[in-house]
Amino acid sequence: MPNKLKSYDDATNKLMLQAMSLDVPDGKNFSLPEMVYLLRQSYKYKLTYRRVFNELPPENADPSTGFCIVSSYYIYERTGGAATWQIMQTPLHWWLQHKQTGMHFDITYTQFSQPFPYDMGVPETKIKNDAEFERILREKALILGKSAGME
């Protein structure tokens, strides 16, 4: 298990460096690199998954598994929204694409053992077109932010 956690922590550091390279507005109290660190640390706790999804996480899964849409939405809402990001999706996964650079920003990429085919992604439309879906997503994102100590 220590090697898995070291690999996970190395990926977190990589994501923080990527976040530092992106031109995004800071959130209310936290920069994007700080959000990345705090979110990824919170994924390590089964209690976070339980608070957000009302169930236990899948056994032996990467800590970030299942958090893609909630995390992406949390970051999107706090770092410029539609002016900064496009939320992207496939039937299996959600992530952010930086509008200025076109770079994908996937805080939960470690849940996949192989590189994810980001070129298969399409811009997300359900959030804007389904008020109930957006309400639930916003609620879960707020719970995640609280679990990570940012709310």
Biotite code that builds the C-alpha atoms (Angstrom):
import biotite.structure as struc

atoms = struc.array([
    struc.Atom([0.000, 0.000, 0.000], chain_id="A", res_id=1, res_name="MET", atom_name="CA", element="C"),
    struc.Atom([2.792, 2.555, 0.664], chain_id="A", res_id=2, res_name="PRO", atom_name="CA", element="C"),
    struc.Atom([3.820, 2.414, -3.016], chain_id="A", res_id=3, res_name="ASN", atom_name="CA", element="C"),
    struc.Atom([0.228, 3.114, -4.105], chain_id="A", res_id=4, res_name="LYS", atom_name="CA", element="C"),
    struc.Atom([0.010, 6.102, -1.789], chain_id="A", res_id=5, res_name="LEU", atom_name="CA", element="C"),
    struc.Atom([3.398, 7.408, -2.923], chain_id="A", res_id=6, res_name="LYS", atom_name="CA", element="C"),
    struc.Atom([2.286, 7.119, -6.542], chain_id="A", res_id=7, res_name="SER", atom_name="CA", element="C"),
    struc.Atom([-0.980, 8.892, -5.654], chain_id="A", res_id=8, res_name="TYR", atom_name="CA", element="C"),
    struc.Atom([0.907, 11.664, -3.835], chain_id="A", res_id=9, res_name="ASP", atom_name="CA", element="C"),
    struc.Atom([3.325, 12.024, -6.786], chain_id="A", res_id=10, res_name="ASP", atom_name="CA", element="C"),
    struc.Atom([0.306, 12.443, -9.076], chain_id="A", res_id=11, res_name="ALA", atom_name="CA", element="C"),
    struc.Atom([-1.083, 15.089, -6.714], chain_id="A", res_id=12, res_name="THR", atom_name="CA", element="C"),
    struc.Atom([2.202, 16.998, -6.942], chain_id="A", res_id=13, res_name="ASN", atom_name="CA", element="C"),
    struc.Atom([2.085, 16.749, -10.742], chain_id="A", res_id=14, res_name="LYS", atom_name="CA", element="C"),
    struc.Atom([-1.452, 18.132, -10.749], chain_id="A", res_id=15, res_name="LEU", atom_name="CA", element="C"),
    struc.Atom([-0.433, 20.988, -8.453], chain_id="A", res_id=16, res_name="MET", atom_name="CA", element="C"),
    struc.Atom([2.367, 21.933, -10.860], chain_id="A", res_id=17, res_name="LEU", atom_name="CA", element="C"),
    struc.Atom([-0.066, 21.816, -13.768], chain_id="A", res_id=18, res_name="GLN", atom_name="CA", element="C"),
    struc.Atom([-2.493, 23.993, -11.780], chain_id="A", res_id=19, res_name="ALA", atom_name="CA", element="C"),
    struc.Atom([0.264, 26.553, -11.152], chain_id="A", res_id=20, res_name="MET", atom_name="CA", element="C"),
    struc.Atom([0.849, 26.851, -14.888], chain_id="A", res_id=21, res_name="SER", atom_name="CA", element="C"),
    struc.Atom([-2.782, 27.721, -15.671], chain_id="A", res_id=22, res_name="LEU", atom_name="CA", element="C"),
    struc.Atom([-4.107, 31.257, -15.649], chain_id="A", res_id=23, res_name="ASP", atom_name="CA", element="C"),
    struc.Atom([-7.211, 30.952, -13.466], chain_id="A", res_id=24, res_name="VAL", atom_name="CA", element="C"),
    struc.Atom([-8.752, 33.252, -10.877], chain_id="A", res_id=25, res_name="PRO", atom_name="CA", element="C"),
    struc.Atom([-8.236, 32.187, -7.279], chain_id="A", res_id=26, res_name="ASP", atom_name="CA", element="C"),
    struc.Atom([-11.226, 30.820, -5.444], chain_id="A", res_id=27, res_name="GLY", atom_name="CA", element="C"),
    struc.Atom([-12.753, 32.623, -2.485], chain_id="A", res_id=28, res_name="LYS", atom_name="CA", element="C"),
    struc.Atom([-9.990, 31.557, -0.087], chain_id="A", res_id=29, res_name="ASN", atom_name="CA", element="C"),
    struc.Atom([-7.843, 29.101, -2.026], chain_id="A", res_id=30, res_name="PHE", atom_name="CA", element="C"),
    struc.Atom([-5.747, 29.011, -5.190], chain_id="A", res_id=31, res_name="SER", atom_name="CA", element="C"),
    struc.Atom([-6.204, 26.200, -7.718], chain_id="A", res_id=32, res_name="LEU", atom_name="CA", element="C"),
    struc.Atom([-3.048, 24.356, -6.537], chain_id="A", res_id=33, res_name="PRO", atom_name="CA", element="C"),
    struc.Atom([-4.304, 24.544, -2.943], chain_id="A", res_id=34, res_name="GLU", atom_name="CA", element="C"),
    struc.Atom([-7.709, 23.219, -4.014], chain_id="A", res_id=35, res_name="MET", atom_name="CA", element="C"),
    struc.Atom([-6.043, 20.331, -5.841], chain_id="A", res_id=36, res_name="VAL", atom_name="CA", element="C"),
    struc.Atom([-4.024, 19.393, -2.782], chain_id="A", res_id=37, res_name="TYR", atom_name="CA", element="C"),
    struc.Atom([-6.934, 19.623, -0.345], chain_id="A", res_id=38, res_name="LEU", atom_name="CA", element="C"),
    struc.Atom([-9.388, 17.773, -2.590], chain_id="A", res_id=39, res_name="LEU", atom_name="CA", element="C"),
    struc.Atom([-6.959, 14.946, -3.336], chain_id="A", res_id=40, res_name="ARG", atom_name="CA", element="C"),
    struc.Atom([-6.093, 14.602, 0.351], chain_id="A", res_id=41, res_name="GLN", atom_name="CA", element="C"),
    struc.Atom([-9.794, 14.409, 1.224], chain_id="A", res_id=42, res_name="SER", atom_name="CA", element="C"),
    struc.Atom([-10.364, 11.600, -1.322], chain_id="A", res_id=43, res_name="TYR", atom_name="CA", element="C"),
    struc.Atom([-8.124, 9.363, 0.797], chain_id="A", res_id=44, res_name="LYS", atom_name="CA", element="C"),
    struc.Atom([-10.754, 9.179, 3.524], chain_id="A", res_id=45, res_name="TYR", atom_name="CA", element="C"),
    struc.Atom([-13.683, 6.809, 3.115], chain_id="A", res_id=46, res_name="LYS", atom_name="CA", element="C"),
    struc.Atom([-15.724, 9.281, 5.147], chain_id="A", res_id=47, res_name="LEU", atom_name="CA", element="C"),
    struc.Atom([-15.437, 11.847, 2.345], chain_id="A", res_id=48, res_name="THR", atom_name="CA", element="C"),
    struc.Atom([-16.884, 9.405, -0.182], chain_id="A", res_id=49, res_name="TYR", atom_name="CA", element="C"),
    struc.Atom([-19.628, 8.467, 2.250], chain_id="A", res_id=50, res_name="ARG", atom_name="CA", element="C"),
    struc.Atom([-20.537, 12.120, 2.908], chain_id="A", res_id=51, res_name="ARG", atom_name="CA", element="C"),
    struc.Atom([-20.683, 12.978, -0.779], chain_id="A", res_id=52, res_name="VAL", atom_name="CA", element="C"),
    struc.Atom([-22.330, 9.826, -2.159], chain_id="A", res_id=53, res_name="PHE", atom_name="CA", element="C"),
    struc.Atom([-24.056, 8.274, 0.895], chain_id="A", res_id=54, res_name="ASN", atom_name="CA", element="C"),
    struc.Atom([-22.260, 4.962, 0.385], chain_id="A", res_id=55, res_name="GLU", atom_name="CA", element="C"),
    struc.Atom([-18.851, 3.428, 0.879], chain_id="A", res_id=56, res_name="LEU", atom_name="CA", element="C"),
    struc.Atom([-16.240, 3.739, -1.884], chain_id="A", res_id=57, res_name="PRO", atom_name="CA", element="C"),
    struc.Atom([-15.448, 0.781, -4.140], chain_id="A", res_id=58, res_name="PRO", atom_name="CA", element="C"),
    struc.Atom([-12.922, -1.576, -2.534], chain_id="A", res_id=59, res_name="GLU", atom_name="CA", element="C"),
    struc.Atom([-9.296, -1.272, -3.689], chain_id="A", res_id=60, res_name="ASN", atom_name="CA", element="C"),
    struc.Atom([-10.080, 1.619, -6.021], chain_id="A", res_id=61, res_name="ALA", atom_name="CA", element="C"),
    struc.Atom([-7.904, 4.684, -6.483], chain_id="A", res_id=62, res_name="ASP", atom_name="CA", element="C"),
    struc.Atom([-8.963, 7.293, -3.878], chain_id="A", res_id=63, res_name="PRO", atom_name="CA", element="C"),
    struc.Atom([-10.135, 9.679, -6.632], chain_id="A", res_id=64, res_name="SER", atom_name="CA", element="C"),
    struc.Atom([-12.556, 7.153, -8.160], chain_id="A", res_id=65, res_name="THR", atom_name="CA", element="C"),
    struc.Atom([-16.048, 8.579, -8.493], chain_id="A", res_id=66, res_name="GLY", atom_name="CA", element="C"),
    struc.Atom([-15.151, 12.173, -7.693], chain_id="A", res_id=67, res_name="PHE", atom_name="CA", element="C"),
    struc.Atom([-14.622, 13.401, -11.284], chain_id="A", res_id=68, res_name="CYS", atom_name="CA", element="C"),
    struc.Atom([-17.851, 15.346, -11.864], chain_id="A", res_id=69, res_name="ILE", atom_name="CA", element="C"),
    struc.Atom([-18.169, 16.683, -8.316], chain_id="A", res_id=70, res_name="VAL", atom_name="CA", element="C"),
    struc.Atom([-14.537, 17.838, -8.189], chain_id="A", res_id=71, res_name="SER", atom_name="CA", element="C"),
    struc.Atom([-14.619, 19.322, -11.672], chain_id="A", res_id=72, res_name="SER", atom_name="CA", element="C"),
    struc.Atom([-17.775, 21.242, -10.822], chain_id="A", res_id=73, res_name="TYR", atom_name="CA", element="C"),
    struc.Atom([-16.319, 22.443, -7.513], chain_id="A", res_id=74, res_name="TYR", atom_name="CA", element="C"),
    struc.Atom([-13.215, 23.801, -9.240], chain_id="A", res_id=75, res_name="ILE", atom_name="CA", element="C"),
    struc.Atom([-15.239, 25.195, -12.168], chain_id="A", res_id=76, res_name="TYR", atom_name="CA", element="C"),
    struc.Atom([-17.540, 27.170, -9.866], chain_id="A", res_id=77, res_name="GLU", atom_name="CA", element="C"),
    struc.Atom([-14.703, 28.617, -7.788], chain_id="A", res_id=78, res_name="ARG", atom_name="CA", element="C"),
    struc.Atom([-12.118, 29.490, -10.440], chain_id="A", res_id=79, res_name="THR", atom_name="CA", element="C"),
    struc.Atom([-13.884, 31.474, -13.120], chain_id="A", res_id=80, res_name="GLY", atom_name="CA", element="C"),
    struc.Atom([-16.662, 29.174, -14.324], chain_id="A", res_id=81, res_name="GLY", atom_name="CA", element="C"),
    struc.Atom([-17.505, 29.342, -18.030], chain_id="A", res_id=82, res_name="ALA", atom_name="CA", element="C"),
    struc.Atom([-15.061, 32.207, -18.598], chain_id="A", res_id=83, res_name="ALA", atom_name="CA", element="C"),
    struc.Atom([-12.154, 29.922, -17.616], chain_id="A", res_id=84, res_name="THR", atom_name="CA", element="C"),
    struc.Atom([-13.265, 26.347, -18.237], chain_id="A", res_id=85, res_name="TRP", atom_name="CA", element="C"),
    struc.Atom([-15.308, 24.016, -20.371], chain_id="A", res_id=86, res_name="GLN", atom_name="CA", element="C"),
    struc.Atom([-16.591, 20.957, -18.518], chain_id="A", res_id=87, res_name="ILE", atom_name="CA", element="C"),
    struc.Atom([-15.931, 17.929, -20.720], chain_id="A", res_id=88, res_name="MET", atom_name="CA", element="C"),
    struc.Atom([-17.407, 14.453, -20.536], chain_id="A", res_id=89, res_name="GLN", atom_name="CA", element="C"),
    struc.Atom([-17.667, 10.960, -21.921], chain_id="A", res_id=90, res_name="THR", atom_name="CA", element="C"),
    struc.Atom([-20.172, 8.384, -20.672], chain_id="A", res_id=91, res_name="PRO", atom_name="CA", element="C"),
    struc.Atom([-17.497, 7.268, -18.162], chain_id="A", res_id=92, res_name="LEU", atom_name="CA", element="C"),
    struc.Atom([-15.709, 10.419, -17.055], chain_id="A", res_id=93, res_name="HIS", atom_name="CA", element="C"),
    struc.Atom([-15.788, 14.215, -16.542], chain_id="A", res_id=94, res_name="TRP", atom_name="CA", element="C"),
    struc.Atom([-12.922, 16.741, -16.486], chain_id="A", res_id=95, res_name="TRP", atom_name="CA", element="C"),
    struc.Atom([-12.145, 20.392, -17.191], chain_id="A", res_id=96, res_name="LEU", atom_name="CA", element="C"),
    struc.Atom([-10.624, 21.939, -20.276], chain_id="A", res_id=97, res_name="GLN", atom_name="CA", element="C"),
    struc.Atom([-8.916, 25.296, -19.859], chain_id="A", res_id=98, res_name="HIS", atom_name="CA", element="C"),
    struc.Atom([-10.427, 27.697, -22.392], chain_id="A", res_id=99, res_name="LYS", atom_name="CA", element="C"),
    struc.Atom([-7.317, 29.811, -22.930], chain_id="A", res_id=100, res_name="GLN", atom_name="CA", element="C"),
    struc.Atom([-4.849, 26.963, -23.509], chain_id="A", res_id=101, res_name="THR", atom_name="CA", element="C"),
    struc.Atom([-7.111, 24.030, -24.458], chain_id="A", res_id=102, res_name="GLY", atom_name="CA", element="C"),
    struc.Atom([-5.263, 21.942, -21.840], chain_id="A", res_id=103, res_name="MET", atom_name="CA", element="C"),
    struc.Atom([-7.314, 19.285, -20.090], chain_id="A", res_id=104, res_name="HIS", atom_name="CA", element="C"),
    struc.Atom([-7.246, 19.435, -16.316], chain_id="A", res_id=105, res_name="PHE", atom_name="CA", element="C"),
    struc.Atom([-8.299, 16.161, -14.736], chain_id="A", res_id=106, res_name="ASP", atom_name="CA", element="C"),
    struc.Atom([-7.978, 16.107, -10.966], chain_id="A", res_id=107, res_name="ILE", atom_name="CA", element="C"),
    struc.Atom([-9.115, 12.453, -10.851], chain_id="A", res_id=108, res_name="THR", atom_name="CA", element="C"),
    struc.Atom([-7.052, 11.015, -13.713], chain_id="A", res_id=109, res_name="TYR", atom_name="CA", element="C"),
    struc.Atom([-5.383, 8.507, -11.378], chain_id="A", res_id=110, res_name="THR", atom_name="CA", element="C"),
    struc.Atom([-8.562, 6.444, -11.231], chain_id="A", res_id=111, res_name="GLN", atom_name="CA", element="C"),
    struc.Atom([-7.618, 5.037, -14.658], chain_id="A", res_id=112, res_name="PHE", atom_name="CA", element="C"),
    struc.Atom([-4.740, 2.606, -15.098], chain_id="A", res_id=113, res_name="SER", atom_name="CA", element="C"),
    struc.Atom([-4.244, 3.635, -18.741], chain_id="A", res_id=114, res_name="GLN", atom_name="CA", element="C"),
    struc.Atom([-4.119, 7.151, -20.223], chain_id="A", res_id=115, res_name="PRO", atom_name="CA", element="C"),
    struc.Atom([-7.671, 8.406, -20.676], chain_id="A", res_id=116, res_name="PHE", atom_name="CA", element="C"),
    struc.Atom([-8.812, 9.175, -24.282], chain_id="A", res_id=117, res_name="PRO", atom_name="CA", element="C"),
    struc.Atom([-9.582, 12.869, -23.751], chain_id="A", res_id=118, res_name="TYR", atom_name="CA", element="C"),
    struc.Atom([-10.003, 13.359, -27.493], chain_id="A", res_id=119, res_name="ASP", atom_name="CA", element="C"),
    struc.Atom([-13.270, 11.369, -27.185], chain_id="A", res_id=120, res_name="MET", atom_name="CA", element="C"),
    struc.Atom([-14.741, 14.007, -24.854], chain_id="A", res_id=121, res_name="GLY", atom_name="CA", element="C"),
    struc.Atom([-17.554, 16.376, -25.686], chain_id="A", res_id=122, res_name="VAL", atom_name="CA", element="C"),
    struc.Atom([-18.621, 19.584, -23.973], chain_id="A", res_id=123, res_name="PRO", atom_name="CA", element="C"),
    struc.Atom([-21.019, 18.901, -21.105], chain_id="A", res_id=124, res_name="GLU", atom_name="CA", element="C"),
    struc.Atom([-24.590, 20.188, -21.578], chain_id="A", res_id=125, res_name="THR", atom_name="CA", element="C"),
    struc.Atom([-26.714, 18.516, -18.883], chain_id="A", res_id=126, res_name="LYS", atom_name="CA", element="C"),
    struc.Atom([-25.765, 20.906, -16.071], chain_id="A", res_id=127, res_name="ILE", atom_name="CA", element="C"),
    struc.Atom([-27.180, 23.942, -17.877], chain_id="A", res_id=128, res_name="LYS", atom_name="CA", element="C"),
    struc.Atom([-30.247, 22.078, -19.137], chain_id="A", res_id=129, res_name="ASN", atom_name="CA", element="C"),
    struc.Atom([-31.297, 20.161, -16.022], chain_id="A", res_id=130, res_name="ASP", atom_name="CA", element="C"),
    struc.Atom([-31.933, 22.316, -12.943], chain_id="A", res_id=131, res_name="ALA", atom_name="CA", element="C"),
    struc.Atom([-32.400, 19.313, -10.628], chain_id="A", res_id=132, res_name="GLU", atom_name="CA", element="C"),
    struc.Atom([-29.150, 17.717, -11.784], chain_id="A", res_id=133, res_name="PHE", atom_name="CA", element="C"),
    struc.Atom([-27.322, 21.010, -11.228], chain_id="A", res_id=134, res_name="GLU", atom_name="CA", element="C"),
    struc.Atom([-28.873, 21.438, -7.768], chain_id="A", res_id=135, res_name="ARG", atom_name="CA", element="C"),
    struc.Atom([-27.744, 17.948, -6.702], chain_id="A", res_id=136, res_name="ILE", atom_name="CA", element="C"),
    struc.Atom([-24.290, 18.480, -8.201], chain_id="A", res_id=137, res_name="LEU", atom_name="CA", element="C"),
    struc.Atom([-23.890, 21.836, -6.439], chain_id="A", res_id=138, res_name="ARG", atom_name="CA", element="C"),
    struc.Atom([-24.965, 20.230, -3.152], chain_id="A", res_id=139, res_name="GLU", atom_name="CA", element="C"),
    struc.Atom([-22.458, 17.369, -3.529], chain_id="A", res_id=140, res_name="LYS", atom_name="CA", element="C"),
    struc.Atom([-19.688, 19.812, -4.522], chain_id="A", res_id=141, res_name="ALA", atom_name="CA", element="C"),
    struc.Atom([-20.359, 21.851, -1.388], chain_id="A", res_id=142, res_name="LEU", atom_name="CA", element="C"),
    struc.Atom([-20.186, 18.699, 0.769], chain_id="A", res_id=143, res_name="ILE", atom_name="CA", element="C"),
    struc.Atom([-16.890, 17.796, -0.925], chain_id="A", res_id=144, res_name="LEU", atom_name="CA", element="C"),
    struc.Atom([-15.518, 21.296, -0.342], chain_id="A", res_id=145, res_name="GLY", atom_name="CA", element="C"),
    struc.Atom([-16.496, 21.090, 3.338], chain_id="A", res_id=146, res_name="LYS", atom_name="CA", element="C"),
    struc.Atom([-14.893, 17.660, 3.655], chain_id="A", res_id=147, res_name="SER", atom_name="CA", element="C"),
    struc.Atom([-11.699, 19.094, 2.178], chain_id="A", res_id=148, res_name="ALA", atom_name="CA", element="C"),
    struc.Atom([-11.757, 22.028, 4.628], chain_id="A", res_id=149, res_name="GLY", atom_name="CA", element="C"),
    struc.Atom([-12.482, 24.728, 2.042], chain_id="A", res_id=150, res_name="MET", atom_name="CA", element="C"),
    struc.Atom([-16.039, 25.690, 2.966], chain_id="A", res_id=151, res_name="GLU", atom_name="CA", element="C"),
])
